[in-house]
Amino acid sequence: MQRVRYSTFLLLIAALGWMALPQASSAQVGIVGGLNFESLDDVSQDATFESSTGYHVGLAFNRDFAVLGLRLSGIYRRVGEYEFAGQQGGESATLDLSTIEIPLDLKYRLALPLVTPYAMAGPQVSFPIGDGSGEFGDDFEDNLEDVNLSGNVGAGVEFNLGGVRLTPELRYEFGVTSIFDDDLEVFGNDVDVNDPKLSAFSIRLHVFF
């Protein structure tokens, strides 16, 4: 399954480059990166969510139409860790959670003399990736849903510096569907899943060329 997700990510990167070539005068391709501050609920009463500050990096395609803009991105996001305490002092089990994300952002832009502030909103498709240790072994990814849906809202500012555009942005992602299925098993026991959804505030910087 991981190979399928990475292949999807690589195909998206190729699509971003192809989309930009025929319309270079009005479209830009760039890089994106930032920090995400997760508010992911515990998967169950038996788990603790650790390392809630993560990071994200990727590529983005941007096309502006006067006051409106459209941006498509492909992003790798490090989410955080779940830790399940071991039974009777035994080895704990840890899940390292990441996602590959494809957000589609619609921007409303307000042109000013030196900067262009904007508000944005849009849907997002994510592909969760789990790396388990301890009792999870390599099987934890089987407990993740193949596809996760979220929404994004936020605001930012565009700075045009010659042929380079910098766009710092603050955004909030709110989960729509759960990242786990109903078959989670830890230490040989079924765990009652609390339907956790990915939610996070992010500080993000786009650099378009």
C-alpha positions as CSV (number, residue, x, y, z in Angstrom):
1,M,0.0,0.0,0.0
2,Q,2.9,2.4,0.7
3,R,4.2,1.9,-2.8
4,V,0.8,2.9,-4.2
5,R,0.8,6.1,-2.1
6,Y,4.3,7.1,-3.0
7,S,3.4,6.4,-6.7
8,T,0.4,8.7,-6.3
9,F,2.7,11.4,-4.9
10,L,5.2,11.1,-7.7
11,L,2.5,11.3,-10.3
12,L,1.2,14.4,-8.7
13,I,4.6,16.0,-8.9
14,A,4.8,15.2,-12.6
15,A,1.3,16.6,-13.1
16,L,2.3,19.9,-11.4
17,G,5.2,20.4,-13.7
18,W,3.2,19.5,-16.8
19,M,0.3,21.9,-15.9
20,A,2.6,24.8,-15.5
21,L,4.5,24.5,-18.7
22,P,1.9,25.7,-21.3
23,Q,0.8,28.7,-19.2
24,A,4.1,29.9,-17.7
25,S,3.0,33.6,-17.9
26,S,0.1,33.1,-15.5
27,A,1.0,30.0,-13.5
28,Q,3.8,29.2,-11.1
29,V,5.3,26.1,-9.6
30,G,7.1,26.3,-6.2
31,I,8.1,24.6,-3.0
32,V,6.2,24.6,0.3
33,G,7.2,23.9,3.9
34,G,6.2,24.7,7.5
35,L,5.2,23.5,10.9
36,N,2.0,21.8,12.0
37,F,0.6,21.8,15.5
38,E,-1.6,18.8,15.8
39,S,-4.8,18.5,17.9
40,L,-5.4,14.8,17.0
41,D,-7.6,13.1,19.6
42,D,-6.4,10.0,21.3
43,V,-7.3,6.9,19.3
44,S,-8.6,5.3,22.6
45,Q,-8.4,5.6,26.3
46,D,-5.3,3.3,26.2
47,A,-3.2,5.6,24.0
48,T,-1.3,8.8,24.5
49,F,-0.6,11.1,21.5
50,E,2.9,12.4,21.7
51,S,5.1,14.8,19.6
52,S,2.2,17.0,18.5
53,T,4.5,19.5,16.7
54,G,5.4,18.2,13.2
55,Y,6.5,19.5,9.9
56,H,5.5,19.3,6.2
57,V,7.3,19.8,2.9
58,G,6.2,19.5,-0.8
59,L,5.5,21.1,-4.1
60,A,2.7,23.4,-5.3
61,F,1.1,24.7,-8.5
62,N,-0.5,28.1,-8.4
63,R,-2.7,29.9,-11.0
64,D,-4.3,33.3,-10.4
65,F,-7.4,34.8,-12.1
66,A,-7.5,38.4,-11.0
67,V,-9.1,38.4,-7.5
68,L,-9.4,34.6,-7.4
69,G,-6.6,32.0,-7.3
70,L,-6.3,28.2,-7.5
71,R,-3.5,26.2,-5.8
72,L,-2.9,22.5,-6.0
73,S,-0.2,20.9,-3.7
74,G,1.4,17.6,-3.0
75,I,2.8,17.5,0.6
76,Y,4.5,15.0,2.9
77,R,3.4,15.7,6.5
78,R,4.9,14.3,9.7
79,V,2.0,14.1,12.2
80,G,3.2,12.6,15.4
81,E,3.2,9.5,17.6
82,Y,0.8,7.3,19.5
83,E,2.2,5.4,22.5
84,F,0.4,2.4,24.1
85,A,1.8,1.5,27.5
86,G,3.0,-2.1,27.9
87,Q,1.1,-4.6,29.9
88,Q,2.5,-5.3,33.4
89,G,5.6,-3.2,32.7
90,G,6.3,-4.8,29.4
91,E,7.5,-3.2,26.2
92,S,5.3,-0.3,24.9
93,A,3.9,-0.1,21.4
94,T,4.4,3.1,19.3
95,L,2.8,4.3,16.1
96,D,4.6,6.9,14.0
97,L,2.0,8.6,11.9
98,S,2.6,10.6,8.6
99,T,0.4,11.5,5.6
100,I,0.8,12.3,2.0
101,E,-1.7,15.1,1.3
102,I,-3.2,16.7,-1.8
103,P,-5.0,20.0,-0.9
104,L,-6.8,22.1,-3.4
105,D,-7.1,25.7,-2.2
106,L,-9.3,28.4,-3.6
107,K,-8.0,31.9,-2.8
108,Y,-9.8,35.3,-2.7
109,R,-7.1,37.9,-3.3
110,L,-7.1,41.7,-2.4
111,A,-4.5,43.5,-4.5
112,L,-2.7,46.4,-2.6
113,P,0.3,48.5,-3.8
114,L,3.0,46.3,-2.2
115,V,1.4,43.1,-1.0
116,T,-1.6,40.9,-1.8
117,P,-3.5,39.5,1.2
118,Y,-5.8,36.6,0.7
119,A,-8.2,34.2,2.3
120,M,-8.4,30.6,1.3
121,A,-10.5,27.5,1.7
122,G,-10.7,24.1,0.1
123,P,-10.9,20.3,0.4
124,Q,-8.0,17.9,1.0
125,V,-7.4,14.2,0.3
126,S,-4.8,12.5,2.5
127,F,-3.1,9.0,2.4
128,P,-2.2,8.0,6.0
129,I,1.1,6.1,6.6
130,G,1.8,4.3,9.8
131,D,5.1,2.9,11.0
132,G,4.6,0.7,14.1
133,S,7.1,-0.6,16.6
134,G,6.9,-2.9,19.6
135,E,3.7,-5.0,19.5
136,F,2.6,-3.2,16.4
137,G,5.5,-4.6,14.3
138,D,5.0,-3.8,10.6
139,D,1.3,-4.5,10.6
140,F,-0.1,-1.2,12.0
141,E,-0.6,0.3,8.5
142,D,-3.4,-2.2,8.0
143,N,-5.4,-0.4,10.7
144,L,-5.3,2.9,8.8
145,E,-8.0,4.0,6.3
146,D,-6.6,4.1,2.8
147,V,-8.0,7.6,2.2
148,N,-8.7,10.4,4.6
149,L,-10.8,13.6,3.8
150,S,-10.3,17.0,5.4
151,G,-11.0,20.7,4.8
152,N,-8.8,23.7,5.1
153,V,-9.3,27.4,5.8
154,G,-6.7,30.1,6.3
155,A,-5.2,33.4,5.3
156,G,-1.9,34.6,3.9
157,V,0.0,37.4,2.2
158,E,1.7,37.4,-1.2
159,F,5.0,39.3,-1.6
160,N,6.3,39.6,-5.2
161,L,10.1,40.0,-5.3
162,G,11.0,40.2,-8.9
163,G,10.5,36.7,-10.4
164,V,9.9,35.1,-7.0
165,R,6.7,35.1,-4.9
166,L,6.7,34.5,-1.2
167,T,3.5,33.6,0.5
168,P,3.5,33.0,4.3
169,E,0.2,31.5,5.4
170,L,-1.6,30.5,8.6
171,R,-4.2,27.7,8.0
172,Y,-6.4,25.3,9.9
173,E,-7.2,21.7,8.8
174,F,-10.3,20.0,10.2
175,G,-10.8,16.3,9.7
176,V,-14.0,15.0,8.0
177,T,-13.4,11.3,8.1
178,S,-11.5,9.0,10.6
179,I,-8.0,7.9,10.0
180,F,-8.5,4.5,11.6
181,D,-10.7,1.6,10.7
182,D,-12.5,-0.5,13.4
183,D,-10.1,-3.4,13.6
184,L,-7.2,-2.0,15.7
185,E,-5.5,-4.6,17.8
186,V,-2.8,-4.0,20.4
187,F,-1.0,-6.6,22.6
188,G,-3.4,-9.2,21.2
189,N,-6.5,-7.3,22.3
190,D,-9.1,-5.4,20.2
191,V,-9.0,-1.6,21.0
192,D,-12.2,0.5,20.9
193,V,-11.4,3.3,18.4
194,N,-12.7,6.8,19.2
195,D,-13.0,7.8,15.6
196,P,-10.0,10.3,15.6
197,K,-9.8,12.8,12.9
198,L,-6.7,14.8,11.7
199,S,-6.9,18.4,12.8
200,A,-4.0,20.9,13.0
201,F,-3.0,24.6,12.8
202,S,-0.2,25.1,10.4
203,I,2.3,27.9,9.6
204,R,3.3,27.5,6.0
205,L,5.6,29.3,3.5
206,H,5.2,28.9,-0.3
207,V,8.0,30.0,-2.6
208,F,6.9,30.3,-6.2
209,F,9.2,30.8,-9.2
